[in-house]
Amino acid sequence: MPKTTALQIDLDGTLTELDITEDPGQQAKIVARALLDAPTVIAKIHRRTGCLAVIAGMNRARSLPNFHAGVALEELTGDFLDAMGTVVFAGYGRDGELIALPFDTDALIRGICPRTAN
């Protein structure tokens, strides 16, 4: 299956590319492993260049604030959204499946994070 890239931001600002398949069941497993928690969508953002889902763990209230993800969310929405723990940014399609991030969103997130894991 083809791969799609989502971006994971850890608490220290480390950016990791996640290669996810087109299979929604596999996508959920990959994101859950990245978050070390059950995934939940904390924001859906509709932009002119495409839609994106912001995914965090269900138990994120026990985590520290994620400054870099919070900055990315503020840049994308204009509002301050509380990002706790590891956060994954992914594009999403009409049927709710994860797809590649819009190019401008990908570039914005990469510019905010100080280092990459891969």
C-alpha positions as CSV (number, residue, x, y, z in Angstrom):
1,M,0.0,0.0,0.0
2,P,1.2,3.6,-0.6
3,K,2.4,5.5,2.4
4,T,1.1,8.9,3.7
5,T,3.1,11.1,5.9
6,A,1.7,12.6,9.1
7,L,3.8,14.7,11.5
8,Q,4.3,13.9,15.2
9,I,5.4,16.6,17.6
10,D,6.9,15.4,20.9
11,L,7.0,17.5,24.1
12,D,10.5,18.7,23.4
13,G,9.6,19.9,19.9
14,T,11.1,16.9,18.1
15,L,9.3,16.3,14.8
16,T,8.9,12.7,13.6
17,E,7.4,11.7,10.2
18,L,4.9,8.9,10.5
19,D,4.4,6.7,7.4
20,I,0.8,5.5,7.5
21,T,-1.0,3.4,5.0
22,E,-4.4,4.1,3.3
23,D,-6.1,1.5,5.5
24,P,-8.0,3.3,8.3
25,G,-7.5,0.4,10.8
26,Q,-3.8,0.4,10.3
27,Q,-3.7,4.2,10.5
28,A,-5.3,4.1,13.9
29,K,-2.8,1.5,15.1
30,I,0.2,3.5,13.8
31,V,-1.1,6.7,15.4
32,A,-1.9,5.0,18.7
33,R,1.7,3.6,18.8
34,A,3.1,7.0,18.2
35,L,1.0,8.5,21.0
36,L,1.4,5.6,23.4
37,D,-2.3,6.1,24.0
38,A,-5.7,5.7,22.4
39,P,-5.9,8.5,19.7
40,T,-8.6,11.1,19.7
41,V,-9.1,14.1,17.4
42,I,-8.7,17.3,19.3
43,A,-9.2,19.6,16.4
44,K,-10.3,19.5,12.7
45,I,-9.0,22.5,10.7
46,H,-10.4,23.4,7.3
47,R,-8.1,25.5,5.2
48,R,-8.2,26.6,1.6
49,T,-5.4,24.2,0.8
50,G,-6.9,21.2,2.5
51,C,-8.2,19.8,5.8
52,L,-6.2,18.5,8.7
53,A,-6.9,16.5,11.8
54,V,-4.9,17.2,15.0
55,I,-4.7,14.0,17.1
56,A,-3.6,13.5,20.7
57,G,-4.0,10.8,23.3
58,M,-7.2,10.3,25.2
59,N,-5.3,10.5,28.5
60,R,-3.4,13.7,27.5
61,A,-4.6,15.6,30.6
62,R,-1.9,13.6,32.5
63,S,0.8,15.0,30.2
64,L,2.7,18.3,30.1
65,P,1.7,21.0,27.7
66,N,3.2,20.7,24.2
67,F,4.5,24.2,23.4
68,H,5.5,23.5,19.8
69,A,2.2,21.9,18.9
70,G,0.3,24.8,20.6
71,V,2.2,27.3,18.5
72,A,1.4,25.3,15.4
73,L,-2.3,25.2,16.3
74,E,-2.3,28.9,17.0
75,E,-0.7,29.6,13.6
76,L,-3.2,27.4,11.9
77,T,-6.4,28.5,13.6
78,G,-5.6,32.0,15.1
79,D,-6.9,30.6,18.4
80,F,-5.0,29.2,21.4
81,L,-5.8,25.5,21.7
82,D,-4.5,23.6,24.6
83,A,-2.1,20.9,23.3
84,M,-1.0,18.3,25.9
85,G,1.4,15.5,25.3
86,T,2.5,14.2,22.0
87,V,0.4,15.5,19.1
88,V,0.0,14.2,15.5
89,F,-1.0,16.4,12.6
90,A,-2.4,14.6,9.5
91,G,-4.5,15.6,6.5
92,Y,-7.9,14.0,6.2
93,G,-10.1,13.2,3.3
94,R,-13.9,13.3,2.6
95,D,-14.5,9.9,4.2
96,G,-12.4,10.7,7.3
97,E,-9.4,8.7,6.2
98,L,-6.0,10.2,6.9
99,I,-4.1,11.6,3.9
100,A,-1.0,13.7,3.4
101,L,-0.9,17.1,5.0
102,P,-1.4,20.1,2.7
103,F,2.0,21.4,1.6
104,D,1.7,24.8,3.3
105,T,0.7,23.2,6.6
106,D,3.6,20.7,6.4
107,A,6.0,23.5,5.8
108,L,4.6,25.6,8.7
109,I,4.9,22.7,11.2
110,R,8.4,21.9,10.1
111,G,9.4,25.5,10.5
112,I,8.1,25.6,14.1
113,C,9.9,22.4,15.3
114,P,13.5,22.8,16.2
115,R,14.7,19.3,15.3
116,T,13.7,16.2,13.5
117,A,14.0,12.6,14.6
118,N,14.5,11.2,11.0
